[in-house]
Each structure stands twice: as C-alpha cells, then as structure tokens.
C-alpha cells in the first residue's frame, strides 16, 4: 500500500465557523479513501521513542479507531476553510477522521503516570497485531534521517504542527484551530517550536516538507524481518509456563522512555560465545599509536591511529560494539552492495570516536569493512549503523572516510598522511569560466576532521554542480568523489591498465555521469579518451571517452561510452554495459556509436573504437563500413543500427549498447 496524495500548497487562513456533524457513512468513506495518508499522519506525530515496529502498528490502530460509535459524530470542530475547498480538503468526513487521528496520536505521546488511568491510545494496540515479525518502513537517505532526528527532538504538539503545515499544507491560523480542537492548550507555542525545524529559508523548508512524503515515513509500505528465532525457540516452553508474568513485565518494558541502557539500541543478547564476547569488550579494541604510520611500510587503514575526543568513552564504545553485533529494531542499517553486515569476528580497530555536528560517531575497521556507528547527542533512542567494504585498500584508496552528512553537506576524516585538502567543482572546471576552476582550501582539524562542504548537487534530474575532494600527500594530489557511501571514490584517467590520478580537466566533461554509479559500492572510476573524430560538415572535432566504474567486490562494473561534441560542457552517454570487460585492464577494447545531427542539420551515424580497431561495420537500419577505428555514415533521424568491429588481431567485437 502506498499513498499517492501530494501535499497541497498552504492556503490563507479563513474565519472560524462551526462545521456540520459527520455521520458514520461519511467518516468511513473518508477513512477508506485516504487511509494511507491518515496512517502516515499518525506515524509522523507519534513519538519516535516507541520504536519503528510499535509505531507502525499504533499508527494503523489509531486510524482504524476513528469511526464514530453512533450514526453521527456530533463533533463539528473542523477547520472552516476545508468546507469550501474542493476534493479531500473540502470533505467534512476527512476533516473529522483527521482530527480524531491527530487527537489520539497526541494522547499516545503523553507519558504514563500513576496519578490517572491510562488513555486507550497510550497502551499497546490490541489490533492490528503481527506475531513473529518486525515491520518497519523502507529506509531513506541522509536527508530523511536528519529530518527524523529533528522531529524526534520536538514535542508531540510541535510535530503535529509541522506535519499539518508540510503534509496537509495548512496555513498557521488553520493549524492553530486544528490543534485547539485536538485538545492542545497552547497551539501558538507548538507552531513556534516547529519553526526550529522549518527555518527561515523558504526553499530549504519546502525541501524538508517534501521529505514528509518519502517512503521513510510511509507505514503502509513496509519491510518485514523475523524476531530472534533462536531465542524464541529456546524459551517457548518457559514462556507458556510464565505467560501471566511475561504479559505484565512486557507491558512495563514496552512503555516509552528516554536515555540509554548499558547496550544502547542493541537487541537482547542471544549467545555467550567467548570470541563474540571479546569482540564486544571496549577495553580490547585495537588502538594504533599516533606515529605508527610514519615508520610503517604500509599505507592503509591498519595504520590509522585512533582519533577523536571520545576514544576513552567506554560507555559509547560499548554501545557501538553491541549495536554492531545485535542491531535492534530502532537501528537504521545500511551496507554497500557485496558488504556483509554481520557482527565483528573479533576485537576491531578503533579509527575515530567523537562528536560530529548533532551526533556522536564511532568508526571501526575489522580488516574487511569500515563500520560507522552514530547516535544523537541529546540521548534520544535509535542509532545508525553503516557498513562499507574496503579490503585491499591502500594509499589513495584509504585516504578518507565519511564522518557525517547533514543538510546536503559532507564531512570527512582524512588519513594521517594527508597534508592538505581542498574542494573543487568539476562543472566549473568543465565550463572554463575565468577564475572558476580553482580549488577552495578545506580546513582539517588536528584529528584530521574536515570542515563540511556541499556534496554533488542533484535535484529534479538536473546536475547543477559536482564538488569533489582534492587531497594532497607526499606522493601527489588525487580527486575523490562522494557517491553516497562511507568511502569516497578515487577518480583516475588513462588507458586501462595504466591509470593515473585524474585532474579536474580530465573529469570536467564527465562529472554528471558519476550519478549513474551512486550507491553501487564503487572503488575507482577511470576515464579514457579512446578516440578523436573529425565531424562531418566541418562541425569540429569530438572526443570519444570510456568510463569504467570498478567495485570493491570485484564484480558488477559499469562501463559508459560517452561522446563529447565541441561546444558542449558535458559528454553524452552513447552506450553503457554492466558486468562488461570492455575498457578494463584485461580487455581494453571498446566500440560505440551515436546518432548525431551536424551544424547543417544532417543526421549521421558516428562510431569509434580503440586504436587497435582495424575496421567498423554498421548493420541493421544503417548500411556502412570503414577501415580503421572511425566511422561516419549519412542516415536519417531515428535510425537504429548495430555495430561490429574487427581488431588488428582478427578478433571480432560488438558495439556497446
């Protein structure tokens, strides 16, 4: 189930007037039609401390209990502006069930006390119930995580005000009326508190409001995972014998609460294996001395010293190790493709422990993976756990690790051998604007932590800028690109098998094509100009380039053949292939073509291969052939053709598609 509603633009406030009573048929029709939206509203207002599984079930329960008990609701406390609007916003039935959902969600967030009987909304829902599974929405990106952390810091009325603004598109006056009707004593204070998340920047606020429609906050589109199977099997008989006691204890333990236990957000332990226990002991972590890298023959993660102000915080390190071994339901886990996310095989190496922006971050290395643990500084429950494969990393591949992302900015921890850092926009380098291609110096702290800088700007399919990290050490300068993972990608240039560290000029025309390999566990991306071609009708000279993204896991490379015409700041992707050997060290050969329009409006099939291509033939909708590694055949718009080539060795190759 996925909600298809889109948040409307805010409307001006209107004068208050009581609305009509709503009968049960109207309320039921509105509930059925807008059920995904109402459940999302409840999920966003409920306190994050409930945990994602209980939060999902409670949101569904609150939405399903909104129907009036009698034939009519008798409740006319709705926003008058919604009675004169069209569609959902003009439906009194929708206004009624939304008010009921909001009221019970606010009640569910109030703590239980011994001074009064608990409200039904404060107790775990009787229905729906799911046995043997944990349910939670799909994980979003860094922006969704940042918004969720901001919302968790607000009070329940402030969250409700923010959601009514962003998801429902209500003006502030209408928000005050709805909150007052829901039983809140000070709606103005809730709006003022919500402003801390919205901020003064209208564009940034609009972007954050748009995130409310993300799958991250959709409790109708869910992932399912089993509960602890071994423990469930071992304790079935004991649970039957002690059913009454377990019910009472479970109700008490399930109450919302703040603060960390000894193991933080970790799930209950299920094994007492000595090796596993040793891996969870913070006193047995591997701590490399600060100057070890200077005398070591190796330049990899194994010689990174332990840095950060919290390397001596045993409580933080214990929580991080416990969550790594047993991530609970409130932990967001991500891993690059091909990276195992299991517990540490033994005591890992500590790379960093310290405060980063609004959280505390710990970095580990276990020889195969970099593991990043992050928790909020305010003590709110939940954590993030990220895994990235780095086996075989050395030198430039082990130069930096992402410490944190916030509001589109990224902050790195640099290797101890890095001397200087800078930021460079590849698109400005490609444009050749005067004074625009220079690098901006990036400050590094004594611990090697960089100041934050804007990552690649991708919005609505447009590539507006592509900032890369430029690191310099005693061996040279290299470019590293952020593709949304823990480790940045090294950019190289040159013939396959003989790559060198790339310059901004090498990657300026190709920067936007890096978006095609985001989140794929990429280790390096190489650019190779395999041909230059004089264009028909005296249209200038074009470059043919091949980019190959190789992954940490070895398999799954992505190959792009790009055609860079004169006067164009960015190359056009002519062909691509996955799991292909082309443009690689073992098979450097490549053949690609493109349908191109000349300056005189003539259409041509252009094709090119590497220098060792002896001939090229066009097949299918276009008939033509040429000796050598270049082909240009006059054709018509929309023509479709295949390409075949013969190498000087006599081997036949086909064109990338």
Legacy VTK file of the C-alpha trace (Angstrom):
# vtk DataFile Version 3.0
C-alpha trace
ASCII
DATASET POLYDATA
POINTS 657 float
0.000 0.000 0.000
1.484 3.374 -0.995
-0.073 6.771 -0.592
-0.481 8.740 -3.828
-1.548 12.039 -2.209
0.694 15.039 -2.698
0.860 17.781 -0.075
-1.001 20.907 -1.327
0.365 24.427 -1.137
-0.547 26.341 2.063
-3.834 28.238 1.867
-4.704 31.514 3.558
-6.487 31.256 6.871
-10.249 31.797 6.973
-12.768 32.954 9.539
-13.935 30.340 12.005
-17.407 28.845 11.876
-18.723 25.515 13.153
-18.990 22.752 10.581
-21.727 20.158 10.075
-21.911 16.902 12.014
-20.446 13.881 10.215
-22.327 10.599 10.001
-20.632 7.230 10.131
-21.003 6.622 6.376
-19.150 9.886 5.566
-16.399 9.080 8.044
-15.988 5.532 6.736
-15.795 6.722 3.110
-13.142 9.294 4.013
-11.184 6.741 6.055
-11.149 4.153 3.240
-10.234 6.699 0.547
-7.466 8.461 2.493
-6.292 5.636 4.750
-2.592 5.726 3.676
-2.421 9.473 4.303
-4.097 9.242 7.726
-1.757 6.444 8.842
1.257 8.478 7.664
-0.040 11.465 9.683
-0.329 9.325 12.833
3.119 7.771 12.271
4.776 11.195 11.989
3.098 12.581 15.124
3.714 9.512 17.322
6.882 9.700 19.454
9.940 8.020 17.812
10.814 6.535 21.216
8.116 3.882 20.629
10.402 2.138 18.116
9.535 1.731 14.464
7.681 -1.609 14.791
5.302 -0.438 17.543
4.997 2.976 15.897
3.759 1.339 12.664
1.189 -0.854 14.436
-0.003 2.022 16.663
-0.444 4.322 13.652
-2.666 1.736 11.930
-4.615 1.135 15.146
-5.310 4.862 15.667
-6.512 5.298 12.076
-8.795 2.264 12.357
-10.418 3.584 15.569
-11.561 6.914 14.107
-15.121 5.979 13.143
-17.861 7.446 15.403
-19.660 4.950 17.630
-23.149 6.242 16.761
-24.788 7.185 13.480
-23.251 10.706 13.582
-20.107 12.098 15.105
-21.581 15.031 16.957
-18.161 16.655 16.578
-18.138 19.852 14.493
-14.642 21.069 15.433
-13.174 21.184 11.954
-11.343 23.903 10.035
-13.946 26.009 8.169
-11.622 26.644 5.197
-11.841 22.968 4.379
-15.601 23.083 3.931
-15.418 25.407 0.928
-12.374 23.833 -0.750
-12.545 21.102 -3.354
-11.524 17.434 -3.200
-10.114 15.993 0.014
-9.801 19.397 1.727
-13.485 20.136 1.201
-14.696 16.848 2.703
-16.057 17.228 6.280
-15.652 13.461 6.699
-11.921 13.684 6.014
-11.577 16.667 8.375
-13.351 14.676 11.095
-11.244 11.483 10.821
-8.044 13.538 10.537
-8.926 15.360 13.767
-9.618 12.036 15.515
-6.296 10.577 14.320
-4.413 13.686 15.431
-6.086 13.771 18.859
-5.347 10.105 19.645
-1.779 10.369 18.316
-1.139 13.288 20.674
-2.631 11.291 23.544
-0.395 8.319 22.702
2.688 10.500 23.123
1.875 11.505 26.695
3.803 9.531 29.346
2.007 7.071 31.604
1.720 8.113 35.255
0.264 6.597 38.414
-1.912 9.660 39.000
-4.512 8.843 36.355
-5.898 5.903 34.417
-4.105 5.455 31.084
-5.885 6.537 27.940
-6.556 3.772 25.420
-4.193 5.436 22.925
-1.329 5.225 25.461
-1.494 1.410 25.618
-0.136 -1.035 23.023
-2.823 -1.611 20.367
-4.996 -4.706 20.571
-5.343 -4.715 16.779
-3.612 -4.965 14.410
-1.062 -7.443 15.774
1.802 -9.218 13.989
3.420 -12.275 15.572
6.923 -13.453 14.735
7.793 -10.456 12.532
9.107 -6.929 12.950
7.700 -4.379 10.499
9.283 -1.065 9.580
9.169 1.395 6.654
11.818 1.423 3.964
14.955 3.382 4.847
15.513 6.723 3.150
18.657 8.735 2.660
20.692 11.110 4.762
18.139 13.956 4.400
15.305 11.778 5.741
17.469 10.639 8.675
18.317 14.257 9.511
14.631 15.270 9.378
13.613 12.319 11.589
16.217 13.331 14.169
14.946 16.920 14.118
11.329 15.798 14.543
12.254 13.459 17.410
13.641 16.465 19.300
10.261 18.265 19.125
7.323 17.859 21.460
4.280 15.984 20.150
2.227 19.202 19.535
5.160 20.747 17.637
5.498 17.615 15.483
1.777 17.793 14.789
2.072 21.467 13.806
4.991 20.727 11.479
3.156 17.810 9.822
-0.075 19.799 9.387
1.942 22.503 7.661
4.095 20.276 5.488
1.929 17.208 4.762
-1.520 18.800 4.861
-0.460 22.266 3.611
-2.484 24.178 6.225
-1.877 27.850 6.972
-0.774 28.726 10.519
-4.213 30.010 11.546
-5.801 26.720 10.419
-3.100 24.737 12.222
-3.915 26.578 15.466
-7.617 25.738 15.065
-6.952 22.042 14.422
-4.552 21.766 17.389
-7.012 23.544 19.651
-9.785 21.181 18.511
-7.463 18.259 19.256
-7.174 19.418 22.889
-3.839 21.287 22.883
-3.752 24.244 25.294
-1.063 26.318 23.556
-1.097 25.856 19.744
0.926 29.050 19.238
3.821 27.618 21.256
3.688 24.420 19.184
3.947 26.443 15.961
6.868 28.443 17.340
8.672 25.233 18.285
8.004 23.768 14.817
9.692 26.828 13.285
13.026 25.478 14.601
12.773 22.669 12.032
11.270 24.770 9.209
13.895 27.534 9.473
13.856 30.920 7.815
14.907 29.698 4.344
11.691 29.070 2.368
13.383 26.844 -0.230
15.043 24.693 2.439
11.765 24.482 4.384
9.927 23.417 1.219
12.538 20.720 0.578
12.109 19.358 4.120
8.305 19.450 3.816
8.632 17.404 0.630
10.537 14.728 2.583
7.374 14.005 4.608
6.035 12.162 1.536
9.155 9.937 1.426
8.909 6.118 1.790
10.928 6.633 5.035
7.680 7.821 6.667
5.201 5.521 4.881
3.836 2.925 7.354
1.808 1.306 4.562
4.861 0.193 2.559
6.853 -1.989 4.920
9.847 -4.299 5.256
9.487 -7.437 7.388
12.198 -9.160 9.412
11.938 -12.093 11.840
12.257 -11.695 15.542
15.098 -13.526 17.333
14.444 -17.086 16.089
16.870 -18.987 18.359
15.735 -17.241 21.490
12.073 -17.697 20.527
12.585 -21.433 20.095
14.579 -21.870 23.304
12.095 -20.038 25.511
8.762 -21.245 24.107
8.108 -23.727 26.937
9.180 -21.277 29.620
7.003 -18.570 28.087
3.910 -20.789 28.238
4.548 -21.606 31.926
5.063 -17.920 32.804
2.510 -16.316 30.446
0.936 -14.083 33.060
4.278 -12.809 34.394
5.634 -12.166 30.916
2.496 -10.201 29.983
2.873 -7.894 32.976
6.635 -7.424 32.505
6.266 -6.908 28.761
3.721 -4.134 29.324
6.103 -2.356 31.703
9.151 -2.801 29.471
7.216 -1.583 26.440
6.488 1.827 27.961
8.108 4.740 26.136
11.260 6.076 27.749
14.371 8.094 27.074
18.065 7.533 27.718
20.473 4.691 27.063
20.765 1.320 28.759
24.183 -0.340 29.067
23.977 -1.597 25.455
22.077 1.371 23.970
19.887 0.462 20.998
21.174 -3.129 20.728
18.800 -6.100 20.637
18.896 -8.631 23.517
21.971 -10.932 23.516
21.438 -14.426 22.198
24.888 -16.049 22.569
27.665 -16.270 25.137
30.426 -17.314 22.742
33.835 -16.273 24.191
35.101 -14.858 20.875
31.886 -12.910 20.385
32.070 -11.556 23.929
35.688 -10.457 23.399
34.625 -8.528 20.296
32.140 -6.562 22.429
34.684 -5.527 25.072
35.793 -1.901 24.506
38.983 -2.493 26.517
40.160 -5.000 23.888
39.852 -2.703 20.871
42.960 -2.321 18.710
44.410 1.176 19.208
47.200 2.142 16.798
49.746 4.698 18.099
49.620 8.163 16.544
53.008 7.921 14.760
52.835 4.274 13.640
52.075 5.162 10.008
55.301 7.176 9.677
57.557 4.126 10.125
55.245 1.508 8.594
55.801 0.116 5.105
52.031 0.048 4.681
49.685 2.936 3.917
46.243 1.524 4.609
43.555 1.613 7.279
45.542 -0.743 9.527
47.969 2.102 10.393
45.337 4.781 11.027
45.629 5.961 14.652
42.643 6.139 16.986
41.495 9.772 16.900
38.724 11.887 18.393
37.854 13.321 21.774
35.744 10.301 22.846
38.207 7.433 22.313
38.211 6.971 26.096
34.402 6.915 26.465
33.900 3.231 27.307
30.129 3.601 27.505
29.909 4.957 23.948
32.272 2.313 22.596
30.363 -0.472 24.367
27.078 0.734 22.853
28.629 0.948 19.405
30.034 -2.593 19.584
26.802 -4.024 20.993
24.684 -2.379 18.284
27.094 -3.646 15.632
26.690 -7.204 16.941
22.928 -7.020 17.562
21.195 -4.057 15.854
17.744 -3.568 17.350
14.592 -2.503 15.551
15.300 1.205 16.119
18.701 0.986 14.357
18.988 2.085 10.713
21.378 -0.321 8.975
22.896 0.251 5.526
25.617 -1.606 3.628
27.207 -1.142 0.231
26.496 -3.969 -2.263
28.556 -7.046 -1.508
29.344 -5.963 2.058
28.379 -8.363 4.894
26.688 -6.662 7.830
27.323 -9.287 10.483
28.937 -8.975 13.896
32.689 -8.373 14.275
34.745 -11.601 14.139
36.997 -10.305 16.918
38.026 -7.048 18.596
38.159 -4.478 15.748
40.454 -1.493 15.271
39.174 1.884 16.509
39.670 4.680 13.970
37.626 7.526 15.487
35.257 8.369 18.328
33.975 11.903 18.784
31.167 14.398 18.360
30.213 15.310 14.801
27.568 18.017 14.287
24.496 16.848 16.280
25.659 13.312 16.997
28.379 11.062 18.375
30.195 8.981 15.769
32.440 5.903 16.104
34.449 4.408 13.210
35.792 0.842 13.286
37.887 -1.248 10.883
37.921 -5.046 11.014
40.244 -5.749 8.074
37.364 -6.201 5.618
34.977 -3.360 6.423
34.703 0.178 7.679
31.826 0.374 10.164
30.264 3.690 11.205
28.058 3.952 14.303
26.156 7.191 15.002
23.811 8.232 17.793
22.169 11.548 18.702
23.856 13.723 21.333
20.534 14.501 23.035
20.179 10.880 24.193
17.138 10.059 22.056
16.753 6.398 21.226
17.782 4.849 17.933
21.069 4.783 16.055
22.554 4.437 12.571
24.937 1.677 11.504
26.703 1.782 8.112
28.998 -0.807 6.514
31.426 -0.362 3.607
33.809 -2.927 2.161
37.460 -1.768 1.981
39.509 -4.971 1.675
42.738 -4.349 -0.196
42.529 -0.566 0.232
45.926 1.067 0.192
47.361 4.520 -0.423
44.814 6.695 -2.220
42.007 4.161 -1.612
42.493 4.613 2.155
42.769 8.410 2.180
39.390 9.422 3.664
36.176 8.167 5.275
32.842 9.976 5.588
32.165 11.051 9.188
28.725 12.514 8.662
26.212 14.162 6.329
23.836 16.972 7.210
21.638 19.206 5.034
23.436 18.193 1.838
26.902 18.738 3.339
29.526 16.060 3.954
32.352 15.913 6.492
35.385 13.604 6.147
38.054 12.063 8.359
41.315 12.218 6.405
44.208 9.759 6.628
47.064 10.866 8.922
49.403 11.209 5.915
47.156 13.776 4.168
48.817 17.201 4.229
46.199 19.474 2.632
42.594 19.213 1.494
40.559 21.268 -0.956
37.174 21.266 -2.705
36.828 21.591 -6.469
33.657 21.864 -8.600
34.202 19.757 -11.710
31.436 21.514 -13.637
33.152 24.875 -13.221
36.360 23.282 -14.424
34.472 21.982 -17.488
32.920 25.382 -18.254
36.321 27.065 -18.292
34.944 30.198 -16.629
37.656 32.631 -15.666
38.692 32.104 -12.048
36.065 29.425 -11.542
38.187 26.330 -11.928
40.368 26.880 -8.850
40.138 24.751 -5.726
38.838 26.070 -2.392
41.037 25.213 0.600
39.338 22.903 3.119
40.423 23.161 6.736
41.411 19.993 8.634
41.380 19.762 12.433
44.266 18.321 14.431
42.392 14.995 14.368
42.049 15.099 10.568
38.358 16.077 10.556
37.425 18.307 7.627
35.040 21.202 7.768
31.743 20.386 5.987
31.261 21.186 2.327
28.424 20.754 -0.151
28.233 17.415 -1.908
27.171 16.919 -5.538
24.026 18.996 -6.209
21.438 16.741 -7.851
17.817 17.878 -7.874
14.882 17.004 -10.149
17.204 15.155 -12.515
19.415 18.203 -13.113
23.155 18.166 -12.430
23.992 21.671 -11.166
27.428 21.147 -9.599
29.753 18.322 -8.702
32.119 19.028 -5.830
34.999 16.603 -5.316
37.533 16.294 -2.524
41.145 17.048 -3.505
43.727 15.527 -1.127
47.466 16.053 -1.258
50.133 13.960 0.458
53.825 13.444 -0.125
53.134 11.187 -3.129
50.891 13.620 -5.029
47.358 15.001 -5.403
44.222 12.995 -6.135
40.493 13.584 -6.628
37.870 11.720 -4.573
34.136 11.850 -5.368
31.266 11.322 -2.910
28.789 8.763 -4.262
26.693 8.478 -1.116
28.774 5.834 0.685
31.248 5.696 3.570
34.320 5.739 1.361
34.751 8.238 -1.489
35.557 7.038 -4.996
39.003 7.610 -6.475
38.924 9.278 -9.906
41.622 8.200 -12.370
42.354 8.786 -16.067
44.343 6.991 -18.745
44.493 3.806 -20.769
43.151 0.729 -18.921
45.932 -0.966 -17.017
47.946 2.270 -16.862
45.709 4.732 -14.972
46.969 7.858 -13.229
45.320 10.186 -10.717
42.913 12.376 -12.642
42.845 16.154 -12.874
39.755 18.352 -12.936
40.237 18.815 -16.696
40.018 15.032 -17.218
36.694 14.728 -15.402
35.049 18.105 -16.041
33.069 16.928 -19.119
32.134 13.631 -17.422
31.237 14.683 -13.866
27.462 14.300 -14.157
27.801 10.706 -15.420
29.019 9.743 -11.926
25.384 9.860 -10.792
24.821 6.580 -12.671
27.025 4.665 -10.207
25.815 6.139 -6.891
25.323 3.562 -4.149
26.919 0.692 -6.114
29.938 0.039 -3.888
32.334 1.634 -6.384
36.060 1.748 -5.617
37.514 3.649 -8.595
36.224 5.239 -11.795
38.619 5.589 -14.722
38.207 7.896 -17.714
39.908 7.064 -21.024
39.814 9.072 -24.244
39.971 6.222 -26.739
39.386 8.218 -29.965
39.050 11.674 -31.534
36.858 12.156 -34.593
36.588 14.980 -37.124
32.873 15.636 -37.546
31.090 15.851 -40.924
30.002 19.183 -42.424
33.001 20.956 -40.833
31.369 20.739 -37.383
34.625 20.455 -35.453
36.263 17.582 -33.585
34.598 15.342 -30.988
36.122 13.200 -28.245
35.119 9.619 -27.534
35.605 8.656 -23.892
35.082 5.470 -21.937
34.471 5.497 -18.183
34.637 2.292 -16.148
33.485 2.020 -12.529
35.120 -0.896 -10.673
33.652 -2.075 -7.380
35.198 -3.196 -4.105
33.663 -6.651 -4.543
35.297 -7.130 -7.964
32.108 -7.907 -9.902
29.382 -5.636 -11.221
31.451 -2.997 -13.068
29.579 -0.368 -15.095
31.025 0.834 -18.426
29.864 4.046 -20.129
30.912 5.188 -23.612
30.496 8.962 -23.917
30.514 11.308 -26.899
31.767 14.840 -26.185
30.871 17.191 -29.037
32.515 20.626 -29.371
30.720 23.418 -27.523
29.013 21.030 -25.099
30.083 21.294 -21.413
29.134 17.684 -20.676
29.550 14.497 -22.657
26.509 12.496 -23.809
26.242 8.814 -22.857
26.290 6.892 -26.147
26.226 3.368 -24.698
26.581 1.531 -21.423
27.013 -2.015 -20.199
27.032 -3.780 -16.828
29.362 -6.631 -15.903
31.314 -5.978 -19.110
35.042 -6.482 -19.623
35.336 -3.551 -22.055
37.587 -0.652 -21.053
39.205 -2.823 -18.371
42.791 -3.853 -17.794
42.069 -7.382 -19.061
40.118 -6.217 -22.127
40.794 -2.571 -23.049
38.896 -2.750 -26.353
35.738 -0.700 -26.886
33.354 0.116 -29.745
30.437 2.562 -29.526
28.262 4.711 -31.764
25.847 7.618 -31.617
23.218 9.205 -33.884
24.337 12.835 -34.336
22.974 15.973 -36.012
25.519 18.230 -37.752
25.632 22.018 -37.873
23.938 21.828 -41.300
21.071 19.694 -39.929
22.363 16.471 -41.452
21.963 13.233 -39.498
24.902 10.824 -39.214
25.759 7.562 -37.518
29.128 8.141 -35.868
31.141 5.280 -34.387
34.608 4.863 -32.905
36.806 2.128 -31.485
40.189 1.972 -29.819
43.429 2.494 -31.739
43.760 -1.244 -32.381
40.421 -1.395 -34.238
41.054 -2.368 -37.872
37.538 -1.848 -39.269
33.968 -0.969 -38.289
30.677 -2.092 -39.906
27.159 -0.719 -39.365
24.309 -3.263 -39.519
20.556 -3.203 -39.198
18.895 0.087 -40.153
22.127 1.674 -41.395
24.479 0.219 -44.004
28.097 1.368 -43.996
31.677 0.339 -43.278
35.075 1.937 -42.844
38.669 0.874 -42.447
40.322 2.000 -39.225
38.744 2.930 -35.903
36.317 5.684 -37.055
33.030 5.555 -38.981
30.665 8.297 -40.234
27.608 7.309 -42.315
24.832 9.650 -43.536
21.449 8.446 -42.297
18.043 9.668 -41.136
16.672 10.815 -37.795
15.545 7.903 -35.640
17.591 5.277 -37.480
18.575 2.214 -35.467
21.759 0.289 -36.163
24.130 -2.272 -34.711
27.901 -2.079 -34.745
30.515 -4.747 -35.405
34.267 -4.323 -35.443
37.408 -6.252 -36.202
40.600 -5.779 -34.209
44.056 -5.843 -35.761
44.490 -9.277 -34.194
41.478 -10.539 -36.165
39.165 -10.765 -33.158
35.549 -9.698 -33.720
33.900 -7.276 -31.228
30.421 -5.749 -30.995
29.412 -2.257 -30.000
28.261 -1.349 -26.506
24.551 -0.700 -26.200
LINES 1 658
657 0 1 2 3 4 5 6 7 8 9 10 11 12 13 14 15 16 17 18 19 20 21 22 23 24 25 26 27 28 29 30 31 32 33 34 35 36 37 38 39 40 41 42 43 44 45 46 47 48 49 50 51 52 53 54 55 56 57 58 59 60 61 62 63 64 65 66 67 68 69 70 71 72 73 74 75 76 77 78 79 80 81 82 83 84 85 86 87 88 89 90 91 92 93 94 95 96 97 98 99 100 101 102 103 104 105 106 107 108 109 110 111 112 113 114 115 116 117 118 119 120 121 122 123 124 125 126 127 128 129 130 131 132 133 134 135 136 137 138 139 140 141 142 143 144 145 146 147 148 149 150 151 152 153 154 155 156 157 158 159 160 161 162 163 164 165 166 167 168 169 170 171 172 173 174 175 176 177 178 179 180 181 182 183 184 185 186 187 188 189 190 191 192 193 194 195 196 197 198 199 200 201 202 203 204 205 206 207 208 209 210 211 212 213 214 215 216 217 218 219 220 221 222 223 224 225 226 227 228 229 230 231 232 233 234 235 236 237 238 239 240 241 242 243 244 245 246 247 248 249 250 251 252 253 254 255 256 257 258 259 260 261 262 263 264 265 266 267 268 269 270 271 272 273 274 275 276 277 278 279 280 281 282 283 284 285 286 287 288 289 290 291 292 293 294 295 296 297 298 299 300 301 302 303 304 305 306 307 308 309 310 311 312 313 314 315 316 317 318 319 320 321 322 323 324 325 326 327 328 329 330 331 332 333 334 335 336 337 338 339 340 341 342 343 344 345 346 347 348 349 350 351 352 353 354 355 356 357 358 359 360 361 362 363 364 365 366 367 368 369 370 371 372 373 374 375 376 377 378 379 380 381 382 383 384 385 386 387 388 389 390 391 392 393 394 395 396 397 398 399 400 401 402 403 404 405 406 407 408 409 410 411 412 413 414 415 416 417 418 419 420 421 422 423 424 425 426 427 428 429 430 431 432 433 434 435 436 437 438 439 440 441 442 443 444 445 446 447 448 449 450 451 452 453 454 455 456 457 458 459 460 461 462 463 464 465 466 467 468 469 470 471 472 473 474 475 476 477 478 479 480 481 482 483 484 485 486 487 488 489 490 491 492 493 494 495 496 497 498 499 500 501 502 503 504 505 506 507 508 509 510 511 512 513 514 515 516 517 518 519 520 521 522 523 524 525 526 527 528 529 530 531 532 533 534 535 536 537 538 539 540 541 542 543 544 545 546 547 548 549 550 551 552 553 554 555 556 557 558 559 560 561 562 563 564 565 566 567 568 569 570 571 572 573 574 575 576 577 578 579 580 581 582 583 584 585 586 587 588 589 590 591 592 593 594 595 596 597 598 599 600 601 602 603 604 605 606 607 608 609 610 611 612 613 614 615 616 617 618 619 620 621 622 623 624 625 626 627 628 629 630 631 632 633 634 635 636 637 638 639 640 641 642 643 644 645 646 647 648 649 650 651 652 653 654 655 656
